[in-house]
Amino acid sequence: MKLYPLFADLSRRAVLVVGGGAVAERKIAALLGAQAQVTVNAPTLTPQLQRWVAAGRIAHRRDAFQESWLDRVWLVVAATSDVELNRVIATFAGLRRIFVNVVDDAALSSFHVPAVVDRAPLTIAISSGGEAPMLARLLRERLETLLDHSLGALATLAARLRRRIRLRHPDLAARRRFYEGLFAGPVATLLRQGRPEQARQAAEQALAAAPAASTGSVVLVGAGPGDPGLLTLRALRALNEADVILHDRLVSAEVLDLARRDAERIEVGKQAGHHHTTQDGIHALLLQHARAGRRVVRLKGGDPFVFGRGGEELEFLRDHGIPYEVVPGITAAVACAAYAGVPLTHRDHAQSVRFVTAHCQSSRDTLDWAALAQERQTLAVYMGVAELAELRARLIEHGRAPSTPFALIENGSRPEQRVITGTLANLAERAALHAVRSPALLILGEVAALAVSLAWFGQPPLGATVHEIPVPNVARPIRTNALAAVHRA
Ligand code: SAH
């Protein structure tokens, strides 16, 4: 963000607008709406500006712009068609540290005027930093149709009751819940229906009702693979209602951005080398916040029940009598497959799919390798980046063909997604060549060949043509000169 958004209180503060045309008129109308004391400086004025002058709503200076006028104003708007004059005004304003807006000149301006959706006392301001004003305008039009005009009345009513609500619900979480009921319930509906008196009565009733005892709860939410568009509506609602969010490192910033602003966010990533919270530590945090009456969202990458330890967390909550819900998410295998154009099953190529992790020694030894090595099935391997050579050895040893195609998807569904393709024979080398990092998901099986022809998202797959990658003899380690050849290619 290059601009710092702020809402200025200009009531009874002097503002100078240089220019008397249609643009100046628009700016002055908005300034008058904010009760600014406007002086307009121009030899001629639009009829509307003349009427405002005649009615004493704005002052008028006819003579040429003088630097000394800036001494008594808070803001200045340069809205003349004279580029040189605009520049002079901007320079003098800068010297005095007065904010200046030069119409249609973002570079000369030290403040921009946003596109505004007005639901006073609620104001929504949109800026593209001067880069895409049309887009800002379009967004404003959308918001205009989305936000009912009764929102202003709702905000006014809430403002009037604010002190009493605070007294009635001294606890922040309880107060939040009361407001949510007020803004989403019958009071809002009555205002939308144009019945302000009934709305006021309904608000009084709600205020008089006994506050509901606040019992904390936990919602285990799947955040999907990263693209916020892949959140479920339920996940979005849970994020909007949360008092506290305990999230994994894997959860993308874009998803976290959708959560309520004032929800407390706690990262409980378990990645080595980073802030480290043990599973017991996570359990303790869940318990502590839920017992304090908060609505806790436990936000996990992908789906909470797929290699997410969601089951352990629910067992713990059940044992401690904390109410819980689960919101499924789109798991990495499903998302990566979709975003790489690899159907996990296909009538011609694969009749089953397995989600596996070969993350730790113990899981490697308990996996049924003979079954995993069967043909015409798809393996989706989680947490496997470091184990690719081992994985290849075991699968080939159990009969999977070295020519079996793979697609390795790094940062699936995110803007930085990469897809690396190849065959089981050169899997580890292809991954090393492209320095694939976690999070990455391996799809191995006949279907993976489709990544090349069905790709639709992001960069095309980094595939190897036949002569680019020498197929190594997997029985022996790959020859370094072969790798060097790959690098040259
Ligand atoms: N519960 C998660 C999985 C957690 S295990 C889910 O359902 O997706 C973490 C592993 O998931 C990573 O090592 C990686 O293999 C995979 N993964 C998660 N997000 C991913 C993404 N955006 N792109 C590729 N792989 C991802």
Residues whose N, C-alpha, C, O or C-beta is under 5 A from the ligand:
A	BS01	SAH	P225 G226 G301 G302 D303 P304 V306 F307 G308 I330 T331 A332 V381 Y382 M383 G384 I409 E410 N411 G412 S438 P439 A440 L441
